[in-house]
């Protein structure tokens, strides 16, 4: 992996606190938001972020697990993909 950036998607029924709780987990892992887009489409919350993690001593598996657990607690689906993997999967 050549970068320390990730694509994070959050999708589910809208409710109070989604952004706050997801970004709290991110902050606890010292993950910074580089770019963000969020909208609500007929009651469905959608958010996609480009995020960056520290290059040293970052445990991706632990971060993915924590984000997944927080998503389940909120009733939303959270996916964390390394930027390189995301770009490879979506290239034409």
TACOR-V784303 format. One record per residue. N is the residue number from 0. RES is the residue in three letters. PHI is phi in radians with two decimals (999 if undefined). NEAR is the number of other ideal C-beta (glycine too) atoms within 10 Angstrom. D_FIRST is the distance of its C-alpha to the first C-alpha in Angstrom with 2 decimals. Layout:
BEGIN
n:N res:RES phi:PHI near:NEAR d_first:D_FIRST
n:N res:RES phi:PHI near:NEAR d_first:D_FIRST
END
This chain:
BEGIN
n:0 res:UNK phi:999 near:9 d_first:0.00
n:1 res:UNK phi:-1.73 near:7 d_first:3.76
n:2 res:UNK phi:-2.14 near:12 d_first:5.85
n:3 res:UNK phi:-1.99 near:16 d_first:7.72
n:4 res:UNK phi:-1.90 near:19 d_first:9.64
n:5 res:UNK phi:-2.36 near:26 d_first:11.00
n:6 res:UNK phi:-1.76 near:18 d_first:13.83
n:7 res:UNK phi:-2.07 near:21 d_first:16.65
n:8 res:UNK phi:-2.04 near:16 d_first:19.76
n:9 res:UNK phi:-2.33 near:22 d_first:23.09
n:10 res:UNK phi:-2.45 near:15 d_first:26.05
n:11 res:UNK phi:2.93 near:16 d_first:29.45
n:12 res:UNK phi:-1.11 near:12 d_first:33.04
n:13 res:UNK phi:-1.18 near:13 d_first:33.62
n:14 res:UNK phi:-2.80 near:11 d_first:34.86
n:15 res:UNK phi:-1.19 near:7 d_first:35.23
n:16 res:UNK phi:1.72 near:9 d_first:32.43
n:17 res:UNK phi:-1.05 near:22 d_first:29.27
n:18 res:UNK phi:-1.06 near:13 d_first:27.61
n:19 res:UNK phi:-1.06 near:8 d_first:28.97
n:20 res:UNK phi:-1.28 near:15 d_first:27.78
n:21 res:UNK phi:-1.15 near:20 d_first:24.24
n:22 res:UNK phi:-1.25 near:16 d_first:23.78
n:23 res:UNK phi:-1.15 near:11 d_first:25.42
n:24 res:UNK phi:-1.10 near:17 d_first:22.77
n:25 res:UNK phi:-1.02 near:22 d_first:20.07
n:26 res:UNK phi:-1.11 near:11 d_first:22.12
n:27 res:UNK phi:-1.15 near:10 d_first:22.54
n:28 res:UNK phi:-1.76 near:17 d_first:18.79
n:29 res:UNK phi:1.05 near:12 d_first:18.88
n:30 res:UNK phi:-1.67 near:23 d_first:16.83
n:31 res:UNK phi:-1.77 near:14 d_first:18.17
n:32 res:UNK phi:-1.44 near:13 d_first:19.09
n:33 res:UNK phi:-1.59 near:12 d_first:18.22
n:34 res:UNK phi:-2.65 near:10 d_first:20.16
n:35 res:UNK phi:-2.59 near:13 d_first:22.20
n:36 res:UNK phi:-2.39 near:9 d_first:24.58
n:37 res:UNK phi:-2.51 near:12 d_first:27.01
n:38 res:UNK phi:-2.65 near:9 d_first:30.14
n:39 res:UNK phi:-2.11 near:12 d_first:32.68
n:40 res:UNK phi:-1.99 near:9 d_first:33.92
n:41 res:UNK phi:0.86 near:5 d_first:37.19
n:42 res:UNK phi:1.51 near:8 d_first:36.32
n:43 res:UNK phi:-1.77 near:12 d_first:32.72
n:44 res:UNK phi:-1.44 near:18 d_first:30.20
n:45 res:UNK phi:-2.34 near:15 d_first:26.96
n:46 res:UNK phi:-2.54 near:20 d_first:24.23
n:47 res:UNK phi:-2.29 near:15 d_first:20.80
n:48 res:UNK phi:-2.28 near:21 d_first:18.73
n:49 res:UNK phi:-1.75 near:16 d_first:15.80
n:50 res:UNK phi:-2.21 near:21 d_first:14.93
n:51 res:UNK phi:-2.25 near:16 d_first:13.13
n:52 res:UNK phi:-1.93 near:21 d_first:12.73
n:53 res:UNK phi:-1.06 near:11 d_first:13.45
n:54 res:UNK phi:-1.34 near:8 d_first:10.80
n:55 res:UNK phi:-1.84 near:6 d_first:12.93
n:56 res:UNK phi:1.00 near:7 d_first:14.26
n:57 res:UNK phi:-1.70 near:14 d_first:12.78
n:58 res:UNK phi:-1.71 near:11 d_first:13.48
n:59 res:UNK phi:-1.05 near:14 d_first:11.70
n:60 res:UNK phi:-1.06 near:8 d_first:14.18
n:61 res:UNK phi:-1.14 near:10 d_first:17.07
n:62 res:UNK phi:-1.11 near:21 d_first:16.27
n:63 res:UNK phi:-1.07 near:17 d_first:16.11
n:64 res:UNK phi:-1.10 near:12 d_first:19.31
n:65 res:UNK phi:-1.11 near:17 d_first:21.03
n:66 res:UNK phi:-1.17 near:21 d_first:20.39
n:67 res:UNK phi:-1.09 near:15 d_first:21.62
n:68 res:UNK phi:-1.10 near:12 d_first:24.61
n:69 res:UNK phi:-1.15 near:18 d_first:25.54
n:70 res:UNK phi:-1.04 near:22 d_first:25.38
n:71 res:UNK phi:-1.08 near:11 d_first:27.66
n:72 res:UNK phi:-1.07 near:9 d_first:29.96
n:73 res:UNK phi:-1.51 near:18 d_first:30.24
n:74 res:UNK phi:1.39 near:10 d_first:30.69
n:75 res:UNK phi:-2.19 near:22 d_first:27.72
n:76 res:UNK phi:-1.70 near:12 d_first:24.56
n:77 res:UNK phi:-2.08 near:22 d_first:21.30
n:78 res:UNK phi:-2.11 near:16 d_first:17.94
n:79 res:UNK phi:-2.13 near:24 d_first:14.57
n:80 res:UNK phi:-2.17 near:16 d_first:11.64
n:81 res:UNK phi:-1.08 near:18 d_first:8.13
n:82 res:UNK phi:-0.97 near:18 d_first:8.75
n:83 res:UNK phi:-1.07 near:13 d_first:6.59
n:84 res:UNK phi:-1.12 near:12 d_first:8.51
n:85 res:UNK phi:-1.02 near:17 d_first:11.53
n:86 res:UNK phi:-1.12 near:13 d_first:11.73
n:87 res:UNK phi:-1.11 near:10 d_first:11.48
n:88 res:UNK phi:-1.19 near:9 d_first:14.11
n:89 res:UNK phi:-1.96 near:9 d_first:16.29
n:90 res:UNK phi:-1.46 near:6 d_first:16.51
n:91 res:UNK phi:-1.83 near:2 d_first:20.02
END
